[in-house]
């Protein structure tokens, strides 16, 4: 799943923290980072401060229920503060 132009990063991480399965950030090189890890979330946030938003995220989501949650977050406009 690819998410674009996410400005409410904290809101996204709140949704990810409620997910039952794993949610991983996939780099263009194929590396995977567990976004349910608080350390990984903090490192992801460090890149946001230079732009104020994340232009694009490629996520690997284990559970369909979790994918639906994240998609709902993005579609409902909750991704903008």
Secondary structure by P-SEA (a helix, b strand, c coil): cccccccaaaaaaaaaaacccbbbbbcccccccccccaaaaaaaaaaaaacccccbbbbbbccaaaaaaaaaaaaaccccc
